[in-house]
Amino acid sequence: MRNNSIIFLDYASTTPVDPRVVDVMMPYFNQKYGNSSSTHKYGQQAEESLEDSRQVVADLIGSKSKEIIFTSCGSESDNMALRGVAFAERKSRGASHILISPVEHHAVSNTVNQLQELHGFEVEIIPVDRYGMVDPDEVQKRIRPDTAIVSVIHANNEIGSVNPIDEIGKICRSRGIRFHTDAVQGAAHLPVNVDSLNVDLMSIGAHKFYGPKGVGILYVREGTPIVPSLTGGGQENNLRAGTHNIPYIVGLAKAFDLAQQGHQERLSHYLPLRDRIINQTLDQIPSVKLTGHPSHRLPNHTSFVFKGVDGNTLLMMLDAAGYACSSGSACKTGDPEPSEVLLALGFPREWTLGSLRVTIGQMTTMDEIEGFLETLPGLIHQVRELITL
Ligand SMILES: Cc1ncc(COP(=O)(O)O)c(C=O)c1O
């Protein structure tokens, strides 16, 4: 997709809103603008659209509609899951141990860091293999009767690896411990049925699948102990107060429906493009490694480290050459420190600083990818020359 002659290859950071999604949202800004808590007809209309959207989402993930909580974003969903269950489990049964992987999004890792520093929880990190994947046996070894919650990312934003969430979930269920997964990336491309995945809580964000920014979902399995994240009115099952953002919720439901219904057909668009980028980059450029799993990865996701390359300089040069890419996560771009995710995979510092993520979208063409692949080797060479000067 071109905008001011820049080709967007950063679809894991965000996506444009699908015009069909914009169309269903529009009437809710200035025609059907009621507050879903009001009793009059405007309110009833809003309430109906809210509950219809909730049902659409519930059907897509195989849950009950009352298990769907609308939030403001994926980060909020992660915060609500971790903080909400940790506090509830400590209150009801004194559980204060939290298990997470070292490759979580900051919305999870910084939340549990705060739970540790300010609230006295004990956080334990489950090791990952060189692809950044969690071995379910490692969860089995570490899970304890006083574990309050286990959280493992579904598909990683930086390196694209997809974790065996169903197997980890089975272990947690057999031990009676609540299990959360951050499926903000995965839900855009893969089926995310909550029973197949064996999850108790799951985070989703609309802007990764051609929905609007600023709206997300937290799935909370019925019976999961959780304290409210926003106190006030009784919205969202008394878990998240605040007047509903109906246009965005309606847009999320439409976008999620399009994403989930069409994901199988989109694989035939994504996979040849993804594999072309991976194969050509590994073949053409010296001292490069693919990060993340070669096959258990998101269908639109490629990521690399280049030895002796400054990733931020590379991104600026790519931008000047007409390609919008990322070094890993949008939240990290511009940060001179190596990514914790890449360090957890065991890469030395001189490799981790040279990371590049190229993620493709529904409109990306093979011509665009061929142009990118012609440009990349020369830029890598130039950045390496700059560093040795
Ligand atoms: C895996 C993952 N979790 C959480 C988030 C945060 O989502 P949001 O931007 O909707 O807050 C992101 C966004 O990049 C993500 O990739």
Ligand as a Chemical Component Dictionary entry (heavy atoms), coordinates in Angstrom:
data_LIG
# 
_chem_comp.id                   LIG 
_chem_comp.type                 NON-POLYMER 
_chem_comp.pdbx_formal_charge   0 
_chem_comp.three_letter_code    LIG 
# 
loop_
_chem_comp_atom.comp_id 
_chem_comp_atom.atom_id 
_chem_comp_atom.alt_atom_id 
_chem_comp_atom.type_symbol 
_chem_comp_atom.charge 
_chem_comp_atom.model_Cartn_x 
_chem_comp_atom.model_Cartn_y 
_chem_comp_atom.model_Cartn_z 
_chem_comp_atom.pdbx_ordinal 
LIG C1 C1 C 0 1.424  -8.860 21.042 1  
LIG C2 C2 C 0 0.876  -7.512 21.350 2  
LIG N1 N1 N 0 0.284  -7.289 22.525 3  
LIG C3 C3 C 0 -0.248 -6.110 22.847 4  
LIG C4 C4 C 0 -0.177 -5.045 21.996 5  
LIG C5 C5 C 0 -0.774 -3.737 22.376 6  
LIG O1 O1 O 0 -1.961 -3.533 21.665 7  
LIG P1 P1 P 0 -2.587 -2.064 21.542 8  
LIG O2 O2 O 0 -1.713 -1.321 20.593 9  
LIG O3 O3 O 0 -3.974 -2.319 21.002 10 
LIG O4 O4 O 0 -2.597 -1.492 22.892 11 
LIG C6 C6 C 0 0.450  -5.204 20.743 12 
LIG C7 C7 C 0 0.611  -4.072 19.809 13 
LIG O5 O5 O 0 1.588  -3.942 19.137 14 
LIG C8 C8 C 0 0.980  -6.467 20.416 15 
LIG O6 O6 O 0 1.595  -6.691 19.244 16 
# 
loop_
_chem_comp_bond.comp_id 
_chem_comp_bond.atom_id_1 
_chem_comp_bond.atom_id_2 
_chem_comp_bond.value_order 
_chem_comp_bond.pdbx_ordinal 
LIG C1 C2 SING 1  
LIG C2 N1 SING 2  
LIG C2 C8 DOUB 3  
LIG N1 C3 DOUB 4  
LIG C3 C4 SING 5  
LIG C4 C5 SING 6  
LIG C4 C6 DOUB 7  
LIG C5 O1 SING 8  
LIG O1 P1 SING 9  
LIG P1 O2 DOUB 10 
LIG P1 O3 SING 11 
LIG P1 O4 SING 12 
LIG C6 C7 SING 13 
LIG C6 C8 SING 14 
LIG C7 O5 DOUB 15 
LIG C8 O6 SING 16 
# 
